[in-house]
Amino acid sequence: MVATSNPQLYTLIFSADTDPVTAYQRLVAATDGVPVNSVKLGSSQAHRRYPRLQWCFEASPTIDDIVAEIDCYTLLYGRHPQLIIVDNLTDIWIDTDDYHGLRAAVDELHQIARKTGAHVMVLHHAVGEYENGTQPIPLSGISNKLAKKPELVISLYRITDQWVDALGVCVIKNRNGPADRTAGQPKWLRVDFNRMGVVGEQVA
């Protein structure tokens, strides 16, 4: 959904969690407004509408791999990407224990954002009690307590019943604006998960 919101944005996505076929199906679904399970390979030219979008499907990239991909992107387009998405943090290969290794990875990604001027969006997991994704996730619910370095932390959870599919959006850290670390002030977006898109205004 993020990648399709602005086709003119210079975007690089590290998709360790998703294979190329699934990424293609989701991109087509979001662009053409069709169900994901109806998309066949080669059935749409939707990907051609995103000439500035590139993907890396390395299953376990190192920070050096990420830097190399950014360098290649810069050579291809003559500028740094404006948006870099890393999906997800725990898939980055590290050579030390989870906590110190992931914290080091966050530090490196923060430096990449500063050097390139890109918005670096990193997906990360929640601790056990919030893993089902159906309740608001507070700042304390972020796995490995890695919220110190990022300037903005947003947690998401899913609301699904017979009347509506919605995404709860909680700003739980914001260095330059309002936030609620308890996730007690969510905003809701009406979404169509099957078509990978936001389809309505905020719902109550």
C-alpha positions in Angstrom: 0.0 0.0 0.0 2.8 2.4 0.8 4.7 1.6 -2.4 1.6 2.3 -4.6 0.6 5.6 -2.9 3.0 7.7 -5.1 4.3 6.1 -8.3 6.7 9.0 -8.8 8.5 8.4 -5.5 12.0 7.0 -5.8 11.6 3.8 -3.8 13.7 0.8 -2.9 12.1 -2.1 -1.0 14.0 -4.8 0.8 11.5 -7.6 0.9 13.1 -10.5 2.7 9.8 -11.8 3.9 8.0 -11.8 0.6 8.9 -13.6 -2.7 8.7 -11.9 -6.1 5.5 -13.6 -7.2 3.6 -12.5 -4.0 5.0 -9.0 -4.3 3.8 -8.8 -7.9 0.4 -10.1 -7.0 0.0 -7.5 -4.2 1.2 -4.7 -6.4 -1.3 -5.5 -9.1 -4.1 -5.9 -6.6 -3.4 -2.5 -5.0 -3.0 -0.8 -8.4 -5.8 -2.4 -10.4 -8.2 -2.8 -7.5 -8.6 -6.6 -8.0 -8.5 -9.4 -5.4 -4.9 -10.8 -4.7 -6.0 -14.4 -5.4 -7.2 -13.5 -8.9 -3.9 -12.1 -10.1 -2.0 -14.3 -12.6 1.6 -13.7 -13.5 1.8 -11.5 -16.6 -1.9 -10.6 -16.3 -1.2 -6.9 -15.8 1.3 -4.2 -16.7 0.7 -2.5 -13.3 4.4 -2.7 -12.4 5.2 -0.5 -15.4 3.4 2.4 -13.6 6.2 2.4 -11.0 9.3 3.2 -13.0 11.2 4.4 -9.9 10.4 1.4 -7.8 13.0 -1.3 -7.3 13.0 -4.4 -5.1 15.6 -6.6 -3.4 14.5 -10.1 -2.4 17.6 -11.2 -0.6 16.3 -13.5 2.2 18.9 -12.4 4.8 20.7 -9.2 3.7 23.5 -7.8 5.7 23.9 -4.0 6.2 26.7 -4.1 3.6 24.2 -5.7 1.2 21.7 -2.9 1.9 24.3 -0.3 1.3 25.4 -1.9 -1.9 21.8 -2.1 -3.2 21.3 1.6 -2.4 24.6 2.4 -4.3 23.3 0.4 -7.3 19.9 2.3 -7.1 21.8 5.6 -7.1 23.9 4.6 -10.1 20.7 3.6 -12.0 18.7 6.7 -11.3 21.3 9.3 -10.7 20.1 10.0 -7.2 19.4 8.3 -3.8 16.0 6.7 -3.2 13.5 8.9 -1.3 11.9 6.0 0.4 13.7 2.8 1.6 11.5 0.1 3.1 13.1 -2.8 5.1 10.7 -5.8 5.6 11.7 -6.7 8.2 14.3 -5.9 10.8 14.8 -9.4 12.1 15.6 -10.7 8.6 18.8 -8.6 8.5 21.8 -10.9 9.0 23.7 -10.1 12.2 26.7 -11.9 13.8 25.9 -11.3 17.4 23.0 -11.8 19.8 19.5 -10.5 18.8 19.4 -7.5 21.1 22.8 -6.0 20.4 22.8 -7.0 16.8 19.4 -5.6 16.0 20.2 -2.4 17.9 23.4 -2.1 15.8 21.3 -2.6 12.7 18.9 0.1 13.7 21.9 2.4 14.3 23.2 1.6 10.8 19.8 2.2 9.2 19.6 5.5 11.0 23.0 6.5 9.5 21.8 5.5 6.1 18.8 7.8 6.5 21.0 10.7 7.5 23.5 10.1 4.6 21.0 9.6 1.8 18.2 11.9 3.0 15.8 9.0 2.5 12.9 8.2 4.7 13.9 4.7 6.0 10.8 2.7 7.0 11.6 -0.5 9.0 9.0 -3.1 9.8 9.5 -4.9 13.1 7.6 -7.3 15.4 5.8 -6.9 18.7 6.3 -9.0 21.8 4.3 -12.2 22.4 1.1 -10.8 23.9 0.6 -8.5 20.9 1.7 -10.8 18.2 -1.8 -11.6 17.0 -2.2 -8.1 15.7 -5.7 -7.5 17.0 -5.1 -5.0 19.8 -3.3 -1.7 20.1 0.5 -2.1 20.6 2.1 0.3 23.0 5.7 1.4 22.9 6.5 -1.2 25.5 5.2 -3.9 23.2 7.9 -3.4 20.6 10.1 -6.5 20.4 13.7 -6.2 21.8 12.9 -2.7 23.1 14.4 -1.0 20.0 12.4 2.2 20.0 15.1 4.5 21.3 16.8 5.4 18.0 13.9 5.8 15.6 12.4 9.2 15.3 8.9 7.9 14.6 7.3 4.7 15.7 3.9 3.7 14.5 2.1 0.5 15.6 -0.7 -1.1 13.5 -3.4 -3.6 14.4 -6.2 -5.2 12.5 -9.9 -4.8 13.3 -12.1 -7.3 11.4 -15.8 -8.1 12.0 -18.9 -8.6 9.8 -19.3 -4.9 9.2 -15.8 -3.5 8.6 -12.2 -4.3 7.9 -10.0 -1.6 9.4 -6.5 -0.8 10.3 -5.8 0.8 13.7 -2.9 3.3 13.5 -1.2 4.4 16.7 1.6 6.9 16.8 3.5 5.7 19.9 6.7 7.8 19.4 7.2 11.0 17.5 10.3 13.1 18.1 8.8 16.0 16.3 5.1 15.9 17.3 2.4 14.4 19.4 2.4 10.7 20.3 0.8 8.4 22.9 3.2 5.7 24.1 0.3 3.7 25.4 -1.4 3.4 22.0 -4.5 4.8 23.6 -5.4 7.2 20.8 -5.6 5.1 17.6 -6.9 6.3 14.2 -8.7 3.9 12.0 -8.5 3.5 8.3 -11.1 1.5 6.4 -9.2 -1.0 4.2 -9.7 -3.8 1.8 -7.1 -6.4 2.7 -8.0 -8.5 -0.3 -7.1 -5.7 -2.6 -4.3 -4.3 -0.6 -5.7 -0.8 -0.3 -7.2 1.9 1.8 -10.8 2.3 0.5 -12.4 4.8 2.8 -12.1 7.7 5.3 -11.3 7.2 8.9 -14.0 5.1 10.7 -15.1 5.7 14.3 
